[in-house]
């Protein structure tokens, strides 16, 4: 039998995902600052693009929290 759909803690879980994603953004920015001289332009661009996707994801998740409330 399938588990019942319990969405009672969705907003909390989404908030945790947002926090984790924000931390990943900060970690990669710190990494880039510390290792800038070791990264080629392609790697830097990849990292910046990934962080842009993370920002887009955070925006979507914030909208989802609004929908859950």
DSSP file (Angstrom, degrees, kcal/mol; ACC not computed):
  #  RESIDUE AA STRUCTURE BP1 BP2  ACC     N-H-->O    O-->H-N    N-H-->O    O-->H-N    TCO  KAPPA ALPHA  PHI   PSI    X-CA   Y-CA   Z-CA
    1    1 A X              0   0    0      0, 0.0     2,-0.1     0, 0.0     0, 0.0   0.000 360.0 360.0 360.0 142.3    0.0    0.0    0.0
    2    2 A X        -     0   0    0      1,-0.1     2,-0.2     3,-0.0     3,-0.1  -0.386 360.0-106.4 -72.9 149.3    1.3    3.5   -0.8
    3    3 A X        -     0   0    0      1,-0.1    -1,-0.1    -2,-0.1     2,-0.0  -0.490  41.9-101.0 -72.4 145.4    2.2    5.9    2.0
    4    4 A X        -     0   0    0     -2,-0.2     2,-1.1     1,-0.1    -1,-0.1  -0.339  37.4-105.6 -65.7 150.8   -0.2    8.7    2.6
    5    5 A X        -     0   0    0     -3,-0.1     2,-0.7     2,-0.0    -1,-0.1  -0.676  43.0-178.1 -81.3 101.2    0.8   12.1    1.1
    6    6 A X        +     0   0    0     -2,-1.1     3,-0.3     1,-0.1    -1,-0.0  -0.891  15.6 164.3-107.1 108.6    1.9   14.1    4.2
    7    7 A X    >   +     0   0    0     -2,-0.7     3,-1.5     1,-0.2     4,-0.4   0.147  39.8 113.8-106.4  17.3    2.9   17.6    3.3
    8    8 A X  T 3  S+     0   0    0      1,-0.3     3,-0.2     2,-0.1     4,-0.2   0.818  85.0  35.6 -61.7 -32.5    2.8   19.0    6.8
    9    9 A X  T 3> S+     0   0    0     -3,-0.3     4,-2.5     1,-0.2    -1,-0.3   0.190  82.7 110.4-108.9  17.6    6.5   19.7    6.8
   10   10 A X  H <> S+     0   0    0     -3,-1.5     4,-2.9     1,-0.2     5,-0.2   0.916  78.2  51.0 -58.7 -45.8    7.1   20.7    3.2
   11   11 A X  H  > S+     0   0    0     -4,-0.4     4,-2.1     1,-0.2    -1,-0.2   0.896 111.9  48.0 -60.9 -40.3    7.8   24.4    4.0
   12   12 A X  H  > S+     0   0    0      2,-0.2     4,-2.0     1,-0.2    -1,-0.2   0.926 113.0  47.1 -65.9 -44.9   10.4   23.4    6.6
   13   13 A X  H  X S+     0   0    0     -4,-2.5     4,-2.1     1,-0.2    -2,-0.2   0.897 112.0  50.3 -64.5 -40.3   12.1   20.9    4.2
   14   14 A X  H  X S+     0   0    0     -4,-2.9     4,-2.4     1,-0.2    -1,-0.2   0.900 108.4  53.2 -65.2 -39.5   12.1   23.4    1.4
   15   15 A X  H  X S+     0   0    0     -4,-2.1     4,-2.4    -5,-0.2    -1,-0.2   0.893 108.3  50.2 -61.2 -40.0   13.6   26.0    3.7
   16   16 A X  H  X S+     0   0    0     -4,-2.0     4,-2.5     2,-0.2    -1,-0.2   0.894 109.3  51.0 -65.0 -40.0   16.4   23.5    4.6
   17   17 A X  H  X S+     0   0    0     -4,-2.1     4,-2.5     2,-0.2    -2,-0.2   0.910 109.9  50.4 -63.4 -42.1   17.0   22.9    0.9
   18   18 A X  H  X S+     0   0    0     -4,-2.4     4,-2.7     2,-0.2    -2,-0.2   0.936 110.9  48.7 -60.9 -46.9   17.3   26.7    0.3
   19   19 A X  H  X S+     0   0    0     -4,-2.4     4,-2.1     1,-0.2    -2,-0.2   0.917 112.2  48.3 -60.2 -44.3   19.8   27.0    3.2
   20   20 A X  H  X S+     0   0    0     -4,-2.5     4,-2.0     2,-0.2    -1,-0.2   0.899 112.4  48.7 -62.9 -41.0   21.9   24.2    1.9
   21   21 A X  H  X S+     0   0    0     -4,-2.5     4,-2.0     2,-0.2    -2,-0.2   0.896 109.8  51.4 -68.2 -40.4   21.9   25.6   -1.6
   22   22 A X  H  X S+     0   0    0     -4,-2.7     4,-2.3     1,-0.2    -1,-0.2   0.896 109.2  51.9 -61.8 -39.3   22.9   29.0   -0.4
   23   23 A X  H  X S+     0   0    0     -4,-2.1     4,-2.8     1,-0.2    -2,-0.2   0.898 107.0  52.7 -64.0 -40.0   25.7   27.4    1.6
   24   24 A X  H  X S+     0   0    0     -4,-2.0     4,-2.4     2,-0.2    -1,-0.2   0.895 108.0  51.6 -62.5 -39.5   26.9   25.7   -1.6
   25   25 A X  H  X S+     0   0    0     -4,-2.0     4,-2.1     2,-0.2    -2,-0.2   0.947 112.3  45.2 -61.3 -48.4   26.9   29.0   -3.4
   26   26 A X  H  X S+     0   0    0     -4,-2.3     4,-2.5     1,-0.2    -2,-0.2   0.893 111.8  52.9 -63.6 -39.8   29.0   30.6   -0.7
   27   27 A X  H  X S+     0   0    0     -4,-2.8     4,-2.4     1,-0.2    -1,-0.2   0.913 110.2  46.7 -62.9 -42.5   31.4   27.6   -0.6
   28   28 A X  H  X S+     0   0    0     -4,-2.4     4,-2.6     2,-0.2    -1,-0.2   0.872 111.0  52.2 -70.1 -34.4   32.0   27.7   -4.3
   29   29 A X  H  X S+     0   0    0     -4,-2.1     4,-2.2    -5,-0.2    -2,-0.2   0.920 111.3  47.2 -64.5 -42.4   32.6   31.4   -4.2
   30   30 A X  H  X S+     0   0    0     -4,-2.5     4,-2.3     2,-0.2    -2,-0.2   0.906 111.7  51.2 -63.1 -41.5   35.1   30.9   -1.4
   31   31 A X  H  X S+     0   0    0     -4,-2.4     4,-2.2     1,-0.2    -2,-0.2   0.926 109.8  49.3 -61.4 -45.6   36.8   28.1   -3.4
   32   32 A X  H  X S+     0   0    0     -4,-2.6     4,-0.5     1,-0.2    -1,-0.2   0.904 111.3  49.7 -62.4 -40.6   37.0   30.3   -6.4
   33   33 A X  H  < S+     0   0    0     -4,-2.2     3,-0.4     1,-0.2    -1,-0.2   0.893 115.2  43.5 -64.5 -39.6   38.6   33.1   -4.4
   34   34 A X  H  < S+     0   0    0     -4,-2.3    -1,-0.2     1,-0.2    -2,-0.2   0.794 126.2  30.6 -77.1 -28.2   41.1   30.8   -2.8
   35   35 A X  H >X S+     0   0    0     -4,-2.2     3,-1.8    -5,-0.2     4,-1.0   0.081  76.8 123.9-120.2  22.5   42.0   28.9   -6.0
   36   36 A X  G >< S+     0   0    0     -4,-0.5     3,-0.8    -3,-0.4    -1,-0.1   0.872  75.1  53.8 -52.8 -41.9   41.5   31.6   -8.7
   37   37 A X  G 34 S+     0   0    0      1,-0.2    -1,-0.3    -4,-0.2    -2,-0.1   0.680 108.8  50.1 -69.3 -17.3   45.1   31.2   -9.9
   38   38 A X  G <4 S+     0   0    0     -3,-1.8     2,-0.4     2,-0.1    -1,-0.2   0.578  95.8  83.7 -96.0 -12.4   44.6   27.4  -10.4
   39   39 A X    <<  -     0   0    0     -4,-1.0     2,-0.1    -3,-0.8    -7,-0.0  -0.750  69.0-141.7 -97.6 136.2   41.3   27.6  -12.4
   40   40 A X     >  -     0   0    0     -2,-0.4     4,-2.3     1,-0.1     5,-0.2  -0.431  34.7 -98.9 -85.6 171.9   41.2   28.2  -16.1
   41   41 A X  H  > S+     0   0    0      1,-0.2     4,-2.5     2,-0.2     5,-0.2   0.848 122.2  55.8 -61.4 -35.5   38.5   30.4  -17.6
   42   42 A X  H  > S+     0   0    0      2,-0.2     4,-2.4     1,-0.2    -1,-0.2   0.925 108.8  46.9 -63.3 -44.4   36.4   27.4  -18.6
   43   43 A X  H  > S+     0   0    0      2,-0.2     4,-2.4     1,-0.2    -2,-0.2   0.916 112.3  50.1 -63.9 -43.3   36.3   26.1  -15.0
   44   44 A X  H  X S+     0   0    0     -4,-2.3     4,-2.6     1,-0.2    -2,-0.2   0.916 111.1  49.0 -60.8 -43.3   35.4   29.5  -13.7
   45   45 A X  H  X S+     0   0    0     -4,-2.5     4,-2.7     2,-0.2     5,-0.2   0.914 110.1  51.4 -63.5 -43.1   32.6   29.9  -16.2
   46   46 A X  H  X S+     0   0    0     -4,-2.4     4,-2.3     2,-0.2    -2,-0.2   0.921 111.6  47.2 -59.1 -44.7   31.3   26.4  -15.3
   47   47 A X  H  X S+     0   0    0     -4,-2.4     4,-2.2     2,-0.2    -2,-0.2   0.923 112.8  48.2 -64.8 -44.5   31.2   27.3  -11.6
   48   48 A X  H  X S+     0   0    0     -4,-2.6     4,-1.9     1,-0.2    -1,-0.2   0.893 111.8  50.1 -64.7 -38.9   29.6   30.7  -12.2
   49   49 A X  H  X S+     0   0    0     -4,-2.7     4,-2.2     2,-0.2    -1,-0.2   0.892 109.2  51.7 -65.2 -39.2   26.9   29.0  -14.4
   50   50 A X  H  X S+     0   0    0     -4,-2.3     4,-2.2     1,-0.2    -2,-0.2   0.911 109.1  50.1 -63.9 -41.1   26.2   26.4  -11.8
   51   51 A X  H  X S+     0   0    0     -4,-2.2     4,-2.3     2,-0.2    -1,-0.2   0.862 107.7  54.1 -66.5 -34.2   25.8   29.1   -9.1
   52   52 A X  H  X S+     0   0    0     -4,-1.9     4,-2.2     2,-0.2    -1,-0.2   0.913 108.8  48.7 -63.5 -41.5   23.4   30.9  -11.5
   53   53 A X  H  X S+     0   0    0     -4,-2.2     4,-2.3     1,-0.2    -2,-0.2   0.883 109.7  52.6 -64.6 -37.2   21.3   27.7  -11.8
   54   54 A X  H  X S+     0   0    0     -4,-2.2     4,-2.5     2,-0.2    -2,-0.2   0.910 108.0  50.7 -63.4 -41.7   21.4   27.4   -8.0
   55   55 A X  H  X S+     0   0    0     -4,-2.3     4,-2.2     2,-0.2    -2,-0.2   0.904 110.3  49.7 -62.1 -41.5   20.1   31.0   -7.6
   56   56 A X  H  X S+     0   0    0     -4,-2.2     4,-2.1     1,-0.2    -1,-0.2   0.901 110.6  50.5 -63.0 -41.0   17.3   30.2  -10.1
   57   57 A X  H  X S+     0   0    0     -4,-2.3     4,-2.6     2,-0.2    -2,-0.2   0.908 108.5  51.7 -63.1 -42.9   16.5   27.1   -8.1
   58   58 A X  H  X S+     0   0    0     -4,-2.5     4,-2.5     1,-0.2    -2,-0.2   0.915 108.2  52.0 -60.9 -43.1   16.3   29.0   -4.8
   59   59 A X  H  X S+     0   0    0     -4,-2.2     4,-1.8     1,-0.2    -1,-0.2   0.921 111.0  47.1 -59.6 -44.8   13.9   31.5   -6.4
   60   60 A X  H  X S+     0   0    0     -4,-2.1     4,-2.0     1,-0.2    -1,-0.2   0.899 111.2  51.4 -63.9 -41.1   11.7   28.7   -7.5
   61   61 A X  H  X S+     0   0    0     -4,-2.6     4,-2.2     2,-0.2    -2,-0.2   0.881 106.8  53.5 -66.0 -37.3   11.8   27.1   -4.1
   62   62 A X  H  X S+     0   0    0     -4,-2.5     4,-1.8     1,-0.2    -1,-0.2   0.898 108.9  49.7 -63.4 -39.2   10.9   30.3   -2.4
   63   63 A X  H  X S+     0   0    0     -4,-1.8     4,-1.9     1,-0.2    -1,-0.2   0.873 108.3  53.7 -64.8 -36.5    7.8   30.5   -4.6
   64   64 A X  H  X S+     0   0    0     -4,-2.0     4,-1.9     2,-0.2    -2,-0.2   0.889 105.1  53.5 -65.7 -38.9    7.0   27.0   -3.7
   65   65 A X  H  X S+     0   0    0     -4,-2.2     4,-1.5     1,-0.2    -1,-0.2   0.912 106.8  52.4 -61.4 -41.6    7.1   27.9    0.0
   66   66 A X  H  < S+     0   0    0     -4,-1.8    -1,-0.2     1,-0.2    -2,-0.2   0.898 109.1  50.0 -59.9 -40.2    4.7   30.7   -0.7
   67   67 A X  H  < S+     0   0    0     -4,-1.9    -1,-0.2     1,-0.2    -2,-0.2   0.851 108.8  52.4 -66.0 -34.3    2.4   28.2   -2.4
   68   68 A X  H  <        0   0    0     -4,-1.9    -1,-0.2     1,-0.2    -2,-0.2   0.778 360.0 360.0 -72.9 -26.6    2.6   25.9    0.6
   69   69 A X     <        0   0    0     -4,-1.5    -1,-0.2    -3,-0.2    -2,-0.2   0.479 360.0 360.0 -77.4 360.0    1.7   28.6    3.1
